[in-house]
Amino acid sequence: MKLFLGLSLFLSITFFKAQEHISSFNAVTLTYKFHPKFFLYAEGQLRGNEEYSYPDYYEAKGGLGYYLTKNHKPFVGIGRYVNYKNHSLSREELRVWLQDVIDVKKGIVKFENRFRAEKSWFYEPKTDKSSQRMRYRYRLNISVPLNAKEVKKGTVFANAYDEIFLVSPMKPTFARNRVYGGFGYQIDDYFGIATGYLWQREFEAAGNKNLHFVYLALNINIDGTNHPVKTYDYPGAD
C-alpha cells in the first residue's frame, strides 16, 4: 500500500510540474456478477476538463455483459453524457454501444483487446441543435501484477493502454487517441483503487488539442455467485 501511494504521489507531482494545464478524471465503477455467465456493470465519471477542481463534464452509464468464455466478454451498454461550458450546460448525449473484449494472457501479463461500436444522439440547448454520430473504438490494455502472480487482496499492479477513436459522418475520421499509464491496488475482495496519467489527443478540423488528465478511480467488484475463485478486472479509464 505504501508503495502504491508513493508511486501515485510521484506520478501526480511529476505531471503537475511538467504540464501547463492538468485536467481531472475521476470515476467510480461497479461490477456485479450475478450469474456464472452474466454480469452487470455501472460507472459514474466526473471530469474537470478546463479547470482541475471544477467539474465541467459528467457521465453515468451501465450495461449487461456475458462470459462467452473465461477470456471473451461481449457487452451492451447505455449512458448519458453532459458537457458544460462557462459553467452552463452546453451539450447532452445519449449513447448506446456494443462491445467485445478478448483477453490474452502470456505468463502474468494480460493483453485486453476491446472493440466497441457506439451510436450517439446529441442535443445542444443553447442553439436547439440536434445531431447524431457513429463512433468505433479499439483499445489494447496491457496489465501486470507487480508483487504477485495474479491479482488478489494486497496486489499492486500496473497497466497501460492505447485507444483509437474513429467517427462518422464527422471529419476527420480519426478523431481521438488516448494513451494511459498507471498503477492500481486491490485493497480486499471488493474494493480496488487506481491512479495514473491519461494523455488525450483530439483531432479536429479547426485544430488539434491535447488534454492531460490525472486519473483517480474506485473500483468495486461483487461476485454474487459464491464461486470459490474470485476474479478481478484491471480497471482503465473509459
PEHU-V432905 format. One record per pair of residues at least 24 apart in sequence whose ideal C-beta (glycine too) atoms are under 8 Angstrom apart, sorted by the first residue. I is the first residue (numbers start at 1). GAP is how many residues later the second one is. Records with the same first field share a line. If there is no record, write none. Layout:
I=GAP  GAP
This chain:
1=153  184
3=144  153
4=152  179  180  181  189
7=176
8=175  187
11=171  172  184  185  186
12=183  202
15=182  197  199
16=198
19=193
21=191
22=30  190  191  192
23=24  25  26  27  29  188  189  190  191
24=24  28  29  31  189  190  192
25=173  188  189  190  191  212
26=189  190  191
27=188  189  190  191  210  211
28=189  190  191  192
29=188  189  190  191  206
30=190  192
31=188  189  190  191  202
32=190  192
33=188  189  190  191  192
34=190  191
35=190
36=31  189  191
37=29  30
38=26  27  28  29
39=25  26  27  28
40=24  25
41=24  34  36
43=195
45=193
47=166
49=162
52=162
54=33
55=29
56=27  28  29  31
57=24  25  26  27
58=24
61=34
63=34
71=31  32  33  34
72=28  29  30  31
73=27  28  30
74=24  25  26  27
75=24  25  26
88=38
89=36
90=34  35  36
91=31  32  33
92=30  31  32  33
93=27  28  29  30
94=26  27
95=24  25  26
108=36  37  41  42
109=33  34  35
110=32  33  34  124
111=29  30  31
112=27  28  29  30  31  49  122  124
113=25  26  27
114=24  25  26  27  49
133=34  35  36  37
134=33  34  35
135=30  31  32  33  40
136=29  30  31
137=26  27  28  29
138=25  26
139=24  25  39  97
141=93  95
143=91
146=37
151=35  81  83
152=34  78  80
153=33  34  35  36
154=32
155=30  31
156=27  28  29
157=26  27  28  29  77
158=24  25  26
159=24  25  37  75  76  77
161=75
171=34
172=31  32  33
174=29
175=27  28  29
176=24  25  26  27
177=24  26
178=59
180=35  56  57
182=33
184=35  50  51
186=46
189=32  41
190=30  31  32
191=27  28  29
192=26  27  28  29  40  43
193=24  25  26
194=25  41
196=41
198=39
213=24
